[in-house]
């Protein structure tokens, strides 16, 4: 990308957006710098900077937040005193209320939220997109400079295999609202004790099993979730165990390929991410036995 937006850093985008909105940047703290850049600001405001060209996505996230809160599912709230979104160099900046001193949800809390979310009727005020688990995957593999030809060829073949297997899954009988990135860190619990949903950018219409797969994989392939905690997740969701669903392995393999592609994308100028990407690829290729140990990036 050679556009102005691509050349403008997140710090520069934030500075211009703050100037437009009259936001105080003194003491601003970067929380995350990934596909979205997130900053903690004064007065318990959080700035979220989207990807280049993701203006429609940012507008939808604002509507999703209001809709979920109105529907009885506590969700991160937009800062209503500020104009939303602000567009700087083709990147949307949205302002949110800080959720203080929170912890990740337990598996049981996550299961309860997903049960409520999946039971919602689809919104009528706006349209949610159909979820595509392969979005951006091939491009990340094709353009990754850190991959040698052998790994790139294998990953592309694996991608093609999974697309075929996914296409052969039974049709979705009852598509529902899904979070799209449902893990314990995206449902947090502040001192009030009320679990609150974060990261709305992948909220879509799709298979409920996709939302259940991340914790299922943490249990089956990584042993990050003890048996009792996984049982609590299943019970709180209503007794449905996704690991016993015949299509689970297909969704699990797609999710793990997405996690590999993320590490690959983070590898530019980051030696730790590059080493982690190599390790993850070796795991997928069967060179490392389960349970796997992958470091967070």
Secondary structure by P-SEA (a helix, b strand, c coil): cccccccccaaaaaaaaaaaaccccccccccccccbbbbbbccbbbbbbbcccaaaaaaaaaaaaaaaaaacccccccccccccccccccbbbbbbbbbcbbbbbcaaaaaaaaaaaaaccccccccccccccccaaaaaaaacccccaaaaaaaaaaaaaaaaaaaaccccccccccccccccccbbbccccbbbbccccccccccccccaaaaaaaccccccccaaaaaaaaaaacccccccccaaaaaaaaaaaaaaaaaaaaccccaaaaaaaaaaaaaaacccccccccccc
